[in-house]
Amino acid sequence: MAKYAFIVLTNPVEGKESEYNDWYNRQHIPDVLNVPGFVSAQRFRLADTQMNRDENRAHKYLAIYEIETDDLAGTLKELRARAGTAEIVPSDAIDMKKVATHIFTPVAEKVLASAVSRPRRVA
């Protein structure tokens, strides 16, 4: 079965961050995980410390969903069909104008640091 990472970048509506997080964690993730093919989800908030000092960050929140399906188009069609219904309940706390989604397919197996640990190289 093919595996995919569904990446969703979002922001709350100004003044509704608590409501947004409550809805996303308690309502939205379970709703999406009920769509056949979706197997897991994890959310993240943008960390205060970043690699560069670019202060112009477009998204504050990230959700990573794992999908396992041999019919990605069908899985996404089902997700769209449920969106905005009682099966995937919407919220006015999410800024829908700035949502970004991307689907990735793996090009290599996951590598653990413990599997490649070695002494630091001398320059």
Beta strands, then each sheet from edge to edge (+ up, - down):
strand 1: 3-10
strand 2: 38-45
strand 3: 61-68
strand 4: 100-104
sheet 1: 2+ 3- 1+ 4-
end
